[in-house]
Amino acid sequence: MLHLRAIVPREKSGAVRRLLEAEPGVTHLVVWPGVAVSPPGDVIACDIARESANLVLDDLRALGIDEDGSIALESLDVALSRSAREAESDAPGEGADAVVWEQITEATSEESTFTVTFLAFLTIATMIAACGVLLDNPILIVGAMVVGPEFGPLAGLCVATVQRRRGLAARSAFALLAGFPIAMSLTMAFTWLLTWSGDFDKSMLEGDRPQTSFIYQPDWLSFWVAFLAGVAGILSLTSSKSGALIGVLISVTTVPAAANAAVAVAYGDLSQAGGSLGQLGLNLGAIVVAGTGTLLAQRYAWSRTHGKHHPGVPGLRRD
């Protein structure tokens, strides 16, 4: 279940109330007349089944509530109520299959912005992966994959493509195009520092590395692993099953490939650097293609199985 709170201008309060009363997936409807101060108006709150959320949000935006008032939506961890169970039962479809577009757009927008924190996590992950590739240690590789934040902007690109949000696409692309080169440059400096201290050596890169050699040897299997990871990542995002996302993050080699490329450039091994960059580009492209395709398939499947009009309020269209 989701909890909705809206600040509604007094002249639109009746229309919003009728809209929510007509939606079978809405329950626990409460109206506080005239209590809102900024912006002024009525406060209307209710709980909504996930599968009804898009329809309600579309109708509220059609009434201009996002412009004249406000709309806030949050997830409910627990809702102990018979009427809540009935609302979930009456709502069309299954909650786990519902994509709440505004929710994932907001989530990916926050995670795909280039910030100091994003760059710090990406740099730390790349440095950990550099240790992993030189030590041929798969545990460090897995750790670097978990720390890396790159799935946020990748998911942002997928959502932006489907939703046609240029701003989100630009932020996501900038986070990737600026983040990886900076993180790789800092990892090169990290490599030189540890070489000077005697902890790293070029022979560690060029020696036999049976556990991590796949990082700089891209092939079609690499593509399909990344493609499947992209599908799983988007499904975990849209269904709020974040636990599955950890498994996705450790199944692709974006950060380790960037780290191997940085170390190889630092030591002048352009052959390994080229292979690693190829692996990086292959994985990034496969994830974006798979994620975008998954979102398009979800939107098409949902539109095919749900109605276009509100059941009780004429004139409100469903997109």
GUGU-861916 format. One record per atom (N, C-alpha, C): residue number from 1; residue in three letters; z, y, x. Coordinates in steps of 0.1 Angstrom, whole numbers. Each point is the difference from the previous one (the first is absolute). Example, Ala and Ser with C-alpha at 12.3 -4.5 7.8 and 13.67 -1.06 7.14 Angstrom:
BEGIN
1  ALA  78  -57  132
1  ALA  0  12  -9
1  ALA  0  12  9
2  SER  -7  11  -4
2  SER  0  11  9
2  SER  8  11  -8
***
This chain:
BEGIN
1  MET  0  -12  8
1  MET  0  12  -8
1  MET  0  13  9
2  LEU  -6  10  -6
2  LEU  0  13  7
2  LEU  8  10  -9
3  HIS  6  10  6
3  HIS  6  11  -8
3  HIS  -8  13  2
4  LEU  -3  6  -12
4  LEU  -7  12  0
4  LEU  8  12  -5
5  ARG  -1  11  7
5  ARG  7  12  -4
5  ARG  -10  11  0
6  ALA  -2  7  -11
6  ALA  -9  11  -1
6  ALA  6  13  -5
7  ILE  -4  11  6
7  ILE  4  13  -6
7  ILE  -12  5  -7
8  VAL  2  3  -13
8  VAL  -11  2  -9
8  VAL  1  14  -7
9  PRO  -10  8  0
9  PRO  1  13  -8
9  PRO  3  -3  -15
10  ARG  8  9  -6
10  ARG  4  -3  -14
10  ARG  -11  -2  -9
11  GLU  -11  7  2
11  GLU  -12  -2  -10
11  GLU  -7  -13  2
12  LYS  2  -7  11
12  LYS  -6  -13  2
12  LYS  10  -12  -1
13  SER  12  3  -3
13  SER  10  -10  -1
13  SER  -2  -10  -11
14  GLY  -5  4  -11
14  GLY  -2  -9  -11
14  GLY  -12  -9  3
15  ALA  -10  5  6
15  ALA  -12  -9  4
15  ALA  4  -11  10
16  VAL  9  4  10
16  VAL  4  -9  10
16  VAL  9  -11  -7
17  ARG  9  4  -9
17  ARG  8  -9  -6
17  ARG  -8  -10  -8
18  ARG  -9  5  -8
18  ARG  -9  -10  -8
18  ARG  -8  -9  9
19  LEU  -4  5  11
19  LEU  -8  -8  10
19  LEU  9  -12  5
20  LEU  12  4  4
20  LEU  9  -11  5
20  LEU  5  -9  -10
21  GLU  2  4  -12
21  GLU  5  -8  -11
21  GLU  -11  -10  -4
22  ALA  -13  4  2
22  ALA  -11  -9  -4
22  ALA  -3  -11  10
23  GLU  5  2  13
23  GLU  -3  -9  10
23  GLU  9  -12  0
24  PRO  -5  -13  -2
24  PRO  9  -11  -1
24  PRO  8  -3  12
25  GLY  -5  4  12
25  GLY  8  -2  12
25  GLY  10  10  4
26  VAL  3  9  -10
26  VAL  10  10  3
26  VAL  13  -3  -8
27  THR  12  2  6
27  THR  12  -2  -7
27  THR  11  10  6
28  HIS  11  0  -6
28  HIS  11  9  4
28  HIS  -4  14  1
29  LEU  -7  5  -11
29  LEU  -5  13  0
29  LEU  11  10  -4
30  VAL  2  11  8
30  VAL  10  10  -2
30  VAL  -6  14  1
31  VAL  4  9  -9
31  VAL  -6  13  1
31  VAL  12  10  0
32  TRP  0  9  10
32  TRP  10  11  1
32  TRP  -7  13  -2
33  PRO  1  5  -12
33  PRO  -7  13  -4
33  PRO  5  12  8
34  GLY  -9  7  7
34  GLY  4  13  6
34  GLY  9  0  11
35  VAL  3  -12  7
35  VAL  9  0  11
35  VAL  -6  3  13
36  ALA  -13  -1  2
36  ALA  -6  3  12
36  ALA  0  15  3
37  VAL  3  3  13
37  VAL  0  14  4
37  VAL  -12  4  8
38  SER  -4  -8  10
38  SER  -11  3  8
38  SER  -9  -12  3
39  PRO  -11  -1  -7
39  PRO  -6  9  -10
39  PRO  8  -2  -13
40  PRO  -1  10  -9
40  PRO  8  -1  -12
40  PRO  -7  -9  -10
41  GLY  8  -7  -8
41  GLY  -6  -9  -10
41  GLY  10  -11  -4
42  ASP  -5  -10  -6
42  ASP  8  -12  -4
42  ASP  -1  -10  11
43  VAL  10  -8  1
43  VAL  0  -12  10
43  VAL  -1  -13  -9
44  ILE  -11  -7  4
44  ILE  -2  -13  -7
44  ILE  0  -11  10
45  ALA  8  -10  -3
45  ALA  1  -12  9
45  ALA  -2  -13  -7
46  CYS  -5  -10  7
46  CYS  -1  -13  -6
46  CYS  -2  -10  11
47  ASP  0  -13  -3
47  ASP  -3  -11  9
47  ASP  -13  -6  -5
48  ILE  -9  -3  10
48  ILE  -13  -5  -3
48  ILE  -3  -13  8
49  ALA  -6  -9  -7
49  ALA  -5  -12  7
49  ALA  -11  4  10
50  ARG  0  -7  11
50  ARG  -10  4  10
50  ARG  -14  0  -5
51  GLU  -4  -10  -8
51  GLU  -13  -1  -5
51  GLU  -4  11  -10
52  SER  9  8  -5
52  SER  -3  11  -8
52  SER  1  14  7
53  ALA  4  0  12
53  ALA  2  12  7
53  ALA  -12  8  2
54  ASN  -11  -6  4
54  ASN  -13  8  2
54  ASN  -4  7  -13
55  LEU  1  -7  -11
55  LEU  -5  5  -12
55  LEU  8  12  -4
56  VAL  14  -1  1
56  VAL  8  11  -3
56  VAL  -2  12  9
57  LEU  -1  -2  13
57  LEU  -2  10  9
57  LEU  -14  8  -2
58  ASP  -10  -8  -3
58  ASP  -13  6  -3
58  ASP  1  9  -12
59  ASP  7  -5  -11
59  ASP  1  8  -12
59  ASP  9  13  2
60  LEU  11  -1  8
60  LEU  8  12  3
60  LEU  -8  10  8
61  ARG  -8  -5  9
61  ARG  -9  9  8
61  ARG  -10  7  -9
62  ALA  -5  -8  -9
62  ALA  -10  5  -9
62  ALA  6  11  -9
63  LEU  13  0  -2
63  LEU  6  11  -8
63  LEU  4  11  10
64  GLY  -2  -1  13
64  GLY  3  11  9
64  GLY  15  0  4
65  ILE  7  -10  -2
65  ILE  14  0  3
65  ILE  3  2  15
66  ASP  -9  -6  9
66  ASP  1  2  14
66  ASP  -2  14  5
67  GLU  -7  8  -9
67  GLU  -2  14  4
67  GLU  10  9  -7
68  ASP  4  -2  -12
68  ASP  9  9  -7
68  ASP  15  -4  2
69  GLY  2  -13  3
69  GLY  14  -5  2
69  GLY  1  -8  12
70  SER  5  -12  -1
70  SER  1  -10  11
70  SER  1  -14  -5
71  ILE  -5  -9  9
71  ILE  1  -15  -3
71  ILE  6  -7  12
72  ALA  11  -7  -2
72  ALA  6  -7  11
72  ALA  1  -15  -5
73  LEU  -4  -9  10
73  LEU  0  -14  -3
73  LEU  7  -7  12
74  GLU  9  -10  -4
74  GLU  7  -7  10
74  GLU  2  -15  -5
75  SER  2  -9  10
75  SER  2  -14  -3
75  SER  14  -3  -4
76  LEU  2  -9  -10
76  LEU  13  -4  -4
76  LEU  3  -14  6
77  ASP  10  -1  7
77  ASP  4  -13  6
77  ASP  5  -10  -11
78  VAL  8  6  -9
78  VAL  6  -8  -10
78  VAL  0  7  -13
79  ALA  -4  -7  -11
79  ALA  0  6  -13
79  ALA  4  -11  -10
80  LEU  13  0  -3
80  LEU  6  -10  -9
80  LEU  0  5  -14
81  SER  -10  -5  -7
81  SER  -2  5  -14
81  SER  -10  -9  -7
82  ARG  3  -3  -13
82  ARG  -9  -8  -8
82  ARG  -13  8  -2
83  SER  2  13  -3
83  SER  -12  8  -3
83  SER  -9  1  12
84  ALA  6  0  12
84  ALA  -8  0  12
84  ALA  -8  -12  2
85  ARG  6  -12  -3
85  ARG  -7  -13  0
85  ARG  -12  0  -10
86  GLU  3  6  -12
86  GLU  -10  0  -10
86  GLU  -12  9  4
87  ALA  3  11  6
87  ALA  -10  10  4
87  ALA  -9  -7  11
88  GLU  6  -7  9
88  GLU  -8  -7  10
88  GLU  -9  -11  -6
89  SER  6  -7  -11
89  SER  -8  -10  -7
89  SER  -11  6  -8
90  ASP  2  12  -6
90  ASP  -10  6  -9
90  ASP  -11  7  8
91  ALA  3  4  12
91  ALA  -10  7  9
91  ALA  -11  -10  3
92  PRO  -12  5  1
92  PRO  -12  -9  3
92  PRO  1  -4  15
93  GLY  -3  -13  3
93  GLY  -1  -4  13
93  GLY  13  -4  6
94  GLU  0  -2  14
94  GLU  12  -4  7
94  GLU  3  12  10
95  GLY  13  3  1
95  GLY  5  11  8
95  GLY  -4  -2  15
96  ALA  0  -13  5
96  ALA  -3  -2  14
96  ALA  -15  3  3
97  ASP  -8  -1  -11
97  ASP  -15  3  2
97  ASP  -3  15  -2
98  ALA  9  8  -5
98  ALA  -3  14  -3
98  ALA  0  8  13
99  VAL  -10  9  1
99  VAL  -1  9  11
99  VAL  4  14  -5
100  VAL  11  5  4
100  VAL  4  14  -4
100  VAL  -6  9  10
101  TRP  -12  6  -4
101  TRP  -8  7  10
101  TRP  8  12  6
102  GLU  6  8  -9
102  GLU  7  12  6
102  GLU  11  -4  9
103  GLN  7  -12  -2
103  GLN  11  -4  8
103  GLN  -6  -4  14
104  ILE  -10  -8  1
104  ILE  -6  -4  13
104  ILE  -6  11  7
105  THR  -6  10  -8
105  THR  -6  12  7
105  THR  11  8  7
106  GLU  11  2  -7
106  GLU  11  7  6
106  GLU  6  -7  12
107  ALA  1  -14  -1
107  ALA  6  -7  11
107  ALA  -9  0  12
108  THR  -13  -2  -2
108  THR  -9  0  11
108  THR  -2  14  6
109  SER  1  10  -8
109  SER  -1  14  5
109  SER  11  3  10
110  GLU  12  -5  -4
110  GLU  11  3  9
110  GLU  -1  -8  13
111  GLU  -4  -13  -1
111  GLU  -1  -9  11
111  GLU  -12  3  9
112  SER  -10  7  -5
112  SER  -12  2  8
112  SER  -1  14  7
113  THR  10  7  -1
113  THR  0  14  6
113  THR  4  -1  15
114  PHE  -7  7  8
114  PHE  2  0  14
114  PHE  13  9  3
115  THR  10  -6  4
115  THR  13  7  2
115  THR  5  -5  14
116  VAL  11  7  4
116  VAL  6  -4  13
116  VAL  6  -14  -1
117  THR  6  -3  -12
117  THR  5  -14  -2
117  THR  -10  -10  1
118  PHE  -12  2  -7
118  PHE  -11  -9  0
118  PHE  -5  -3  14
119  LEU  -2  11  8
119  LEU  -4  -1  13
119  LEU  10  -7  9
120  ALA  13  2  -2
120  ALA  10  -6  8
120  ALA  0  -15  -2
121  PHE  -1  -4  -13
121  PHE  0  -15  -3
121  PHE  -13  -6  6
122  LEU  -11  6  -2
122  LEU  -12  -5  5
122  LEU  0  -2  16
123  THR  5  10  6
123  THR  1  0  15
123  THR  10  -11  5
124  ILE  11  0  -7
124  ILE  10  -11  4
124  ILE  -6  -13  -2
125  ALA  -6  -2  -12
125  ALA  -7  -13  -2
125  ALA  -10  -4  10
126  THR  -8  10  4
126  THR  -10  -3  10
126  THR  6  -3  14
127  MET  10  7  3
127  MET  7  -3  13
127  MET  7  -14  0
128  ILE  6  -4  -11
128  ILE  5  -13  -1
128  ILE  -11  -11  1
129  ALA  -11  3  -7
129  ALA  -12  -9  1
129  ALA  -5  -1  14
130  ALA  0  11  8
130  ALA  -4  0  14
130  ALA  9  -10  8
131  CYS  13  1  -2
131  CYS  8  -10  6
131  CYS  -3  -14  -4
132  GLY  -3  -2  -13
132  GLY  -4  -13  -5
132  GLY  -12  -6  7
133  VAL  -11  8  1
133  VAL  -12  -5  5
133  VAL  1  -3  15
134  LEU  7  8  8
134  LEU  2  -2  14
134  LEU  9  -12  3
135  LEU  10  -2  -9
135  LEU  9  -11  2
135  LEU  -5  -13  -7
136  ASP  -11  2  -7
136  ASP  -6  -11  -9
136  ASP  11  -6  -9
137  ASN  7  10  -7
137  ASN  11  -4  -8
137  ASN  -3  3  -15
138  PRO  -3  -10  -8
138  PRO  -3  2  -14
138  PRO  11  6  -8
139  ILE  13  -2  4
139  ILE  11  6  -8
139  ILE  -1  15  1
140  LEU  -3  5  12
140  LEU  -1  15  1
140  LEU  -12  5  -8
141  ILE  -11  -8  -1
141  ILE  -12  4  -7
141  ILE  4  1  -15
142  VAL  7  -10  -5
142  VAL  4  0  -14
142  VAL  9  12  -3
143  GLY  10  3  9
143  GLY  8  11  -1
143  GLY  -7  13  -1
144  ALA  -11  2  9
144  ALA  -8  12  0
144  ALA  -7  1  -14
145  MET  -5  -11  -5
145  MET  -7  1  -13
145  MET  9  5  -11
146  VAL  13  -5  0
146  VAL  9  4  -10
146  VAL  3  15  1
147  VAL  2  5  12
147  VAL  4  14  2
147  VAL  -12  9  -3
148  GLY  -12  -4  2
148  GLY  -12  9  -2
148  GLY  -1  5  -14
149  PRO  -3  13  -2
149  PRO  -1  6  -13
149  PRO  -14  1  -5
150  GLU  -10  -6  6
150  GLU  -14  3  -2
150  GLU  -5  -4  -14
151  PHE  7  -10  -7
151  PHE  -4  -4  -13
151  PHE  0  11  -10
152  GLY  10  10  2
152  GLY  1  11  -10
152  GLY  -13  8  -1
153  PRO  -6  5  11
153  PRO  -13  7  -1
153  PRO  -11  -9  -4
154  LEU  0  -13  4
154  LEU  -11  -9  -4
154  LEU  0  -2  -15
155  ALA  12  -1  -6
155  ALA  1  -1  -14
155  ALA  -3  13  -7
156  GLY  3  11  7
156  GLY  -4  13  -6
156  GLY  -15  2  -1
157  LEU  -7  -5  10
157  LEU  -15  0  0
157  LEU  -5  -8  -12
158  CYS  6  -11  -2
158  CYS  -5  -9  -11
158  CYS  2  7  -14
159  VAL  13  5  -2
159  VAL  3  7  -12
159  VAL  -9  12  -2
160  ALA  -2  8  11
160  ALA  -8  12  -1
160  ALA  -14  -3  -3
161  THR  -6  -11  5
161  THR  -13  -4  -3
161  THR  -2  -3  -15
162  VAL  9  -8  -6
162  VAL  0  -4  -14
162  VAL  2  11  -9
163  GLN  10  9  4
163  GLN  4  11  -9
163  GLN  -8  13  3
164  ARG  -8  0  10
164  ARG  -8  11  4
164  ARG  9  12  3
165  ARG  10  -2  8
165  ARG  9  11  4
165  ARG  -3  4  15
166  ARG  -8  11  1
166  ARG  -4  4  13
166  ARG  11  4  9
167  GLY  10  6  -5
167  GLY  12  4  7
167  GLY  7  -11  7
168  LEU  3  -11  -8
168  LEU  6  -12  5
168  LEU  -8  -7  10
169  ALA  -13  0  -2
169  ALA  -9  -7  10
169  ALA  0  8  13
170  ALA  0  13  -1
170  ALA  0  8  13
170  ALA  13  -2  7
171  ARG  11  0  -7
171  ARG  13  -2  7
171  ARG  1  -13  6
172  SER  -4  -11  -7
172  SER  0  -13  5
172  SER  -8  -2  12
173  ALA  -13  5  -1
173  ALA  -9  -1  12
173  ALA  6  7  12
174  PHE  5  12  -2
174  PHE  6  8  11
174  PHE  11  -8  6
175  ALA  9  -6  -8
175  ALA  11  -7  6
175  ALA  -4  -11  9
176  LEU  -11  -7  -4
176  LEU  -5  -11  8
176  LEU  -8  5  13
177  LEU  -8  10  -3
177  LEU  -9  5  11
177  LEU  8  8  11
178  ALA  11  6  -5
178  ALA  8  7  10
178  ALA  11  -9  6
179  GLY  6  -8  -9
179  GLY  11  -8  4
179  GLY  -3  -10  10
180  PHE  -10  -8  -1
180  PHE  -3  -11  9
180  PHE  -3  6  14
181  PRO  -9  10  2
181  PRO  -3  5  13
181  PRO  12  6  7
182  ILE  9  7  -7
182  ILE  12  5  6
182  ILE  9  -11  4
183  ALA  3  -10  -9
183  ALA  8  -11  3
183  ALA  -5  -8  12
184  MET  -13  -2  1
184  MET  -6  -7  11
184  MET  1  8  13
185  SER  -2  13  -1
185  SER  2  8  12
185  SER  14  -1  6
186  LEU  10  1  -9
186  LEU  14  -1  4
186  LEU  3  -14  6
187  THR  -6  -10  -6
187  THR  2  -14  5
187  THR  -7  -1  14
188  MET  -11  6  2
188  MET  -5  0  14
188  MET  9  6  10
189  ALA  7  12  -4
189  ALA  10  6  9
189  ALA  12  -10  2
190  PHE  4  -6  -11
190  PHE  10  -10  1
190  PHE  -3  -12  9
191  THR  -13  -4  0
191  THR  -4  -11  9
191  THR  0  5  14
192  TRP  -4  12  3
192  TRP  0  5  14
192  TRP  14  1  5
193  LEU  9  5  -9
193  LEU  14  1  4
193  LEU  7  -13  3
194  LEU  -3  -10  -8
194  LEU  6  -13  3
194  LEU  -7  -8  11
195  THR  -12  4  3
195  THR  -7  -5  12
195  THR  6  6  12
196  TRP  3  13  0
196  TRP  7  6  11
196  TRP  14  -5  3
197  SER  7  -4  -11
197  SER  13  -5  2
197  SER  0  -15  4
198  GLY  -12  -6  -1
198  GLY  -1  -14  4
198  GLY  2  -10  -11
199  ASP  2  5  -13
199  ASP  1  -10  -11
199  ASP  -13  -5  -5
200  PHE  -11  8  1
200  PHE  -13  -4  -4
200  PHE  -9  -2  13
201  ASP  -10  -8  -2
201  ASP  -10  -2  11
201  ASP  -13  -3  -6
202  LYS  -11  4  6
202  LYS  -13  -3  -5
202  LYS  -3  -15  -2
203  SER  6  -7  9
203  SER  -3  -15  -1
203  SER  6  -6  -13
204  MET  9  7  -6
204  MET  6  -5  -13
204  MET  -11  1  -11
205  LEU  -8  11  1
205  LEU  -11  2  -9
205  LEU  -11  -10  2
206  GLU  -4  -3  12
206  GLU  -12  -8  3
206  GLU  4  -14  2
207  GLY  12  -4  -1
207  GLY  4  -14  2
207  GLY  -3  -8  -13
208  ASP  4  -13  0
208  ASP  -2  -8  -12
208  ASP  10  3  -10
209  ARG  -5  4  -12
209  ARG  9  4  -11
209  ARG  -3  -8  -13
210  PRO  3  -13  -1
210  PRO  -4  -8  -11
210  PRO  6  5  -13
211  GLN  11  6  0
211  GLN  7  4  -13
211  GLN  -6  13  -6
212  THR  -6  9  8
212  THR  -5  13  -4
212  THR  -14  3  3
213  SER  -8  -9  5
213  SER  -14  3  4
213  SER  -8  3  -12
214  PHE  4  -5  -12
214  PHE  -8  3  -12
214  PHE  -1  15  -4
215  ILE  10  8  6
215  ILE  0  14  -3
215  ILE  -12  7  5
216  TYR  -6  -4  11
216  TYR  -12  7  5
216  TYR  -13  -9  -1
217  GLN  1  -10  -9
217  GLN  -12  -8  -2
217  GLN  -3  -1  -15
218  PRO  -6  11  -6
218  PRO  -3  0  -14
218  PRO  -10  -10  -4
219  ASP  1  -6  -12
219  ASP  -10  -9  -5
219  ASP  1  1  -16
220  TRP  -8  -9  -7
220  TRP  0  1  -14
220  TRP  13  -5  -6
221  LEU  7  -8  7
221  LEU  14  -5  -5
221  LEU  9  12  0
222  SER  -1  9  10
222  SER  8  12  0
222  SER  -3  9  -12
223  PHE  -13  1  -4
223  PHE  -4  8  -12
223  PHE  7  -6  -12
224  TRP  -1  -13  -2
224  TRP  5  -6  -13
224  TRP  15  1  -1
225  VAL  7  -2  12
225  VAL  14  2  -1
225  VAL  4  14  -4
226  ALA  -7  10  6
226  ALA  3  14  -4
226  ALA  -4  3  -14
227  PHE  -11  -6  -5
227  PHE  -4  2  -13
227  PHE  10  -6  -10
228  LEU  5  -12  2
228  LEU  10  -6  -9
228  LEU  13  8  1
229  ALA  3  5  12
229  ALA  12  8  1
229  ALA  -1  13  -8
230  GLY  -12  6  0
230  GLY  -3  12  -8
230  GLY  2  -3  -15
231  VAL  -5  -11  -5
231  VAL  2  -4  -14
231  VAL  15  -1  -3
232  ALA  7  -8  8
232  ALA  14  -2  -2
232  ALA  8  13  1
233  GLY  -3  9  9
233  GLY  7  12  1
233  GLY  -1  9  -12
234  ILE  -12  1  -6
234  ILE  -2  8  -11
234  ILE  7  -6  -12
235  LEU  -1  -13  -2
235  LEU  7  -7  -11
235  LEU  15  2  1
236  SER  5  0  12
236  SER  15  2  1
236  SER  3  14  -3
237  LEU  -9  10  3
237  LEU  3  14  -3
237  LEU  -1  2  -15
238  THR  -10  -5  -7
238  THR  -2  3  -14
238  THR  10  -7  -9
239  SER  5  -11  5
239  SER  9  -8  -8
239  SER  14  2  4
240  SER  3  10  9
240  SER  13  3  5
240  SER  7  -12  6
241  LYS  -7  -10  5
241  LYS  6  -11  7
241  LYS  -1  3  15
242  SER  9  9  4
242  SER  0  4  14
242  SER  3  -10  10
243  GLY  7  -11  -5
243  GLY  4  -11  10
243  GLY  -12  -6  5
244  ALA  -11  -1  -7
244  ALA  -12  -7  5
244  ALA  -7  9  10
245  LEU  3  13  0
245  LEU  -7  9  9
245  LEU  4  -3  15
246  ILE  12  -5  2
246  ILE  4  -3  14
246  ILE  -9  -11  5
247  GLY  -3  -10  -8
247  GLY  -9  -11  4
247  GLY  -14  5  3
248  VAL  -4  10  -7
248  VAL  -13  6  3
248  VAL  0  7  13
249  LEU  10  8  3
249  LEU  1  8  12
249  LEU  0  -8  12
250  ILE  4  -13  0
250  ILE  1  -8  12
250  ILE  -12  -10  0
251  SER  -10  2  -8
251  SER  -11  -9  -1
251  SER  -13  7  6
252  VAL  0  12  4
252  VAL  -11  7  6
252  VAL  3  6  13
253  THR  -10  3  8
253  THR  3  4  14
253  THR  -5  15  2
254  THR  3  9  -8
254  THR  -4  14  2
254  THR  7  6  11
255  VAL  14  1  -1
255  VAL  8  6  11
255  VAL  -1  -8  13
256  PRO  1  -13  0
256  PRO  -2  -7  13
256  PRO  -14  2  7
257  ALA  -10  1  -9
257  ALA  -13  2  6
257  ALA  -1  14  6
258  ALA  6  10  -6
258  ALA  1  13  6
258  ALA  8  0  13
259  ALA  11  -7  0
259  ALA  8  -1  12
259  ALA  -8  -7  11
260  ASN  -7  -11  -3
260  ASN  -7  -7  11
260  ASN  -11  9  5
261  ALA  -7  8  -8
261  ALA  -10  9  4
261  ALA  6  11  9
262  ALA  12  5  -3
262  ALA  6  11  8
262  ALA  4  -6  13
263  VAL  6  -12  1
263  VAL  3  -6  13
263  VAL  -12  -3  8
264  ALA  -10  -5  -6
264  ALA  -13  -3  7
264  ALA  -6  12  6
265  VAL  0  11  -8
265  VAL  -6  13  6
265  VAL  9  5  11
266  ALA  13  -1  -1
266  ALA  9  4  10
266  ALA  -2  -7  13
267  TYR  -4  -13  -1
267  TYR  -3  -8  12
267  TYR  -15  0  4
268  GLY  -8  7  -8
268  GLY  -14  0  3
268  GLY  -8  -12  -4
269  ASP  5  -8  -8
269  ASP  -7  -12  -5
269  ASP  -8  4  -13
270  LEU  -12  5  2
270  LEU  -7  5  -12
270  LEU  -5  -11  -9
271  SER  -2  -12  5
271  SER  -4  -12  -8
271  SER  10  -3  -10
272  GLN  13  -2  4
272  GLN  10  -3  -9
272  GLN  3  12  -10
273  ALA  -2  12  5
273  ALA  2  12  -8
273  ALA  -10  0  -11
274  GLY  -13  -3  3
274  GLY  -10  -1  -10
274  GLY  2  -11  -11
275  GLY  4  -11  5
275  GLY  4  -11  -10
275  GLY  11  3  -9
276  SER  10  7  6
276  SER  12  4  -8
276  SER  -4  10  -10
277  LEU  -8  10  4
277  LEU  -4  11  -10
277  LEU  -9  -6  -11
278  GLY  -8  -10  4
278  GLY  -8  -7  -10
278  GLY  9  -7  -10
279  GLN  10  -7  5
279  GLN  10  -6  -9
279  GLN  7  10  -9
280  LEU  4  11  5
280  LEU  6  10  -7
280  LEU  -9  6  -11
281  GLY  -12  3  3
281  GLY  -9  5  -10
281  GLY  -3  -10  -11
282  LEU  -2  -13  4
282  LEU  -3  -11  -9
282  LEU  11  -1  -10
283  ASN  13  0  5
283  ASN  11  -2  -9
283  ASN  2  12  -10
284  LEU  -1  12  6
284  LEU  1  12  -9
284  LEU  -10  0  -11
285  GLY  -13  -3  4
285  GLY  -11  0  -10
285  GLY  2  -11  -10
286  ALA  4  -12  4
286  ALA  2  -11  -9
286  ALA  11  3  -10
287  ILE  11  6  4
287  ILE  11  3  -9
287  ILE  -4  11  -10
288  VAL  -7  10  4
288  VAL  -4  10  -10
288  VAL  -10  -5  -10
289  VAL  -10  -8  5
289  VAL  -10  -6  -9
289  VAL  7  -9  -10
290  ALA  9  -9  5
290  ALA  7  -9  -9
290  ALA  10  7  -10
291  GLY  7  10  5
291  GLY  9  7  -9
291  GLY  -7  8  -10
292  THR  -11  6  3
292  THR  -8  8  -10
292  THR  -6  -10  -10
293  GLY  -5  -11  4
293  GLY  -5  -10  -9
293  GLY  10  -5  -9
294  THR  12  -2  5
294  THR  11  -6  -9
294  THR  4  10  -10
295  LEU  1  13  3
295  LEU  4  10  -10
295  LEU  -11  2  -10
296  LEU  -13  -1  4
296  LEU  -11  1  -10
296  LEU  1  -12  -9
297  ALA  2  -12  5
297  ALA  1  -12  -8
297  ALA  12  1  -10
298  GLN  11  5  4
298  GLN  12  2  -8
298  GLN  -3  10  -12
299  ARG  -7  11  4
299  ARG  -3  10  -10
299  ARG  -10  -5  -11
300  TYR  -10  -8  5
300  TYR  -10  -5  -9
300  TYR  7  -11  -9
301  ALA  8  -8  6
301  ALA  6  -11  -9
301  ALA  9  6  -10
302  TRP  8  11  4
302  TRP  9  6  -10
302  TRP  -8  7  -11
303  SER  -10  7  4
303  SER  -8  7  -11
303  SER  -7  -9  -9
304  ARG  -3  -12  4
304  ARG  -7  -10  -8
304  ARG  9  -6  -11
305  THR  13  0  3
305  THR  10  -7  -8
305  THR  9  9  -8
306  HIS  -2  14  1
306  HIS  8  9  -8
306  HIS  -8  10  -7
307  GLY  6  5  -11
307  GLY  -7  9  -9
307  GLY  -2  14  6
308  LYS  -9  8  -7
308  LYS  -4  13  5
308  LYS  8  11  -7
309  HIS  6  -3  -11
309  HIS  6  11  -8
309  HIS  15  -3  -2
310  HIS  7  11  -2
310  HIS  14  -2  -3
310  HIS  2  -6  -14
311  PRO  9  -9  -3
311  PRO  0  -7  -13
311  PRO  5  9  -11
312  GLY  7  11  3
312  GLY  5  8  -11
312  GLY  -2  15  0
313  VAL  -7  4  10
313  VAL  -2  15  2
313  VAL  -15  2  1
314  PRO  -7  4  -10
314  PRO  -14  2  0
314  PRO  -4  11  10
315  GLY  -11  -2  7
315  GLY  -6  10  9
315  GLY  5  -1  14
316  LEU  9  -9  3
316  LEU  5  -1  14
316  LEU  -8  -12  6
317  ARG  -9  4  10
317  ARG  -8  -11  6
317  ARG  7  -7  11
318  ARG  -4  -12  2
318  ARG  5  -8  11
318  ARG  -12  -2  10
319  ASP  3  4  13
319  ASP  -10  -2  10
319  ASP  1  -13  8
***
